[in-house]
Amino acid sequence: MTVKGKRQDLWRAVDQHGNVLDMLVQSRRNTQAAERFFCKLLRGLKYAPRVIITDKLAGSVAAKKEILPSVEHRQHKGLNNRAENSHQPTR
């Protein structure tokens, strides 16, 4: 997405029911940005997630290993459809 003429990335966390838990707009899409998003998300949750589903971004894998090593991680094109469908309210 573009904000004030600059390209920004929208990070979004969605629960199993399709409810948006948290959103963050950042200019970078790397491991440090993913770690920041995971930390921000976990601060607001009262529980640790059982499974995390992400796109194929390598930074998400590295950040998940660092912050949530015991949580199952799944990456697949069709698995993150809930997050992709949550784009609609933000358009």
Backbone torsions as a table, in degrees:
resi	resn	phi	psi	omega
1	MET	NA	160.4	-178.4
2	THR	-114.5	128.9	177.4
3	VAL	-126.0	119.5	-178.4
4	LYS	53.4	38.5	176.8
5	GLY	81.1	1.6	179.4
6	LYS	-115.2	142.9	-179.0
7	ARG	-74.1	129.3	178.8
8	GLN	-127.9	152.4	177.0
9	ASP	-106.6	138.8	-179.8
10	LEU	-103.5	116.5	176.4
11	TRP	-96.7	136.9	-175.3
12	ARG	-141.3	136.4	175.2
13	ALA	-115.2	130.1	-176.8
14	VAL	-127.3	138.4	178.1
15	ASP	-85.1	-177.1	-175.1
16	GLN	-67.4	-14.9	179.3
17	HIS	-96.7	-1.6	-179.9
18	GLY	91.3	4.8	177.8
19	ASN	-78.9	135.6	179.5
20	VAL	-77.5	120.7	179.9
21	LEU	-84.2	-42.4	-176.9
22	ASP	-160.9	151.5	176.0
23	MET	-135.3	147.2	179.3
24	LEU	-146.3	132.5	177.4
25	VAL	-105.8	124.7	-179.5
26	GLN	-136.6	157.6	179.9
27	SER	-84.8	-14.3	-177.8
28	ARG	-118.9	157.1	178.9
29	ARG	-134.4	67.8	-177.6
30	ASN	-129.8	-171.0	-177.0
31	THR	-63.1	-42.3	-179.7
32	GLN	-63.2	-40.5	178.3
33	ALA	-65.5	-40.0	178.6
34	ALA	-65.7	-41.6	177.4
35	GLU	-61.5	-42.9	179.2
36	ARG	-61.5	-42.5	179.7
37	PHE	-66.4	-44.1	179.4
38	PHE	-61.9	-42.4	179.0
39	CYS	-63.5	-43.0	179.1
40	LYS	-62.9	-41.4	-180.0
41	LEU	-66.4	-45.2	-176.4
42	LEU	-69.4	-26.0	176.5
43	ARG	-61.5	-36.1	-177.1
44	GLY	-86.1	-15.3	-178.5
45	LEU	-88.9	148.4	177.5
46	LYS	-97.3	1.5	-178.8
47	TYR	-143.3	160.3	175.7
48	ALA	-92.0	138.3	-179.6
49	PRO	-68.7	151.5	178.2
50	ARG	-84.8	-37.9	-177.9
51	VAL	-137.3	141.0	173.3
52	ILE	-118.5	130.4	177.2
53	ILE	-115.1	124.2	-179.5
54	THR	-129.1	171.5	171.4
55	ASP	-76.5	-170.9	-173.7
56	LYS	-88.0	21.3	178.7
57	LEU	-68.6	126.0	-177.8
58	ALA	-65.5	-30.2	179.6
59	GLY	-64.6	-32.5	177.7
60	SER	-66.4	-39.3	179.6
61	VAL	-64.1	-46.9	-179.3
62	ALA	-64.7	-41.4	-179.7
63	ALA	-67.3	-39.4	179.2
64	LYS	-64.5	-40.9	177.9
65	LYS	-63.5	-34.0	-178.7
66	GLU	-76.8	-44.7	-171.3
67	ILE	-94.2	-40.8	-176.5
68	LEU	-126.4	69.0	-174.4
69	PRO	-67.4	-25.1	-175.9
70	SER	-91.7	-3.0	-176.9
71	VAL	-89.5	138.1	178.2
72	GLU	-69.0	138.7	-177.8
73	HIS	-122.2	128.3	178.6
74	ARG	-122.8	137.3	176.2
75	GLN	-130.1	121.8	177.1
76	HIS	-163.6	149.8	-175.8
77	LYS	-59.1	-42.2	-175.3
78	GLY	-87.8	-14.6	-174.5
79	LEU	-72.2	-26.5	-177.0
80	ASN	-94.7	27.6	179.1
81	ASN	-62.3	-33.8	178.1
82	ARG	-60.3	-42.9	178.7
83	ALA	-67.8	-39.5	179.6
84	GLU	-66.6	-37.5	177.9
85	ASN	-70.7	-23.1	178.4
86	SER	-74.8	-5.0	175.8
87	HIS	-63.8	-32.2	-170.0
88	GLN	-55.5	-46.0	179.3
89	PRO	-66.5	-21.4	-177.0
90	THR	-91.5	-6.3	-178.7
91	ARG	-71.8	NA	NA
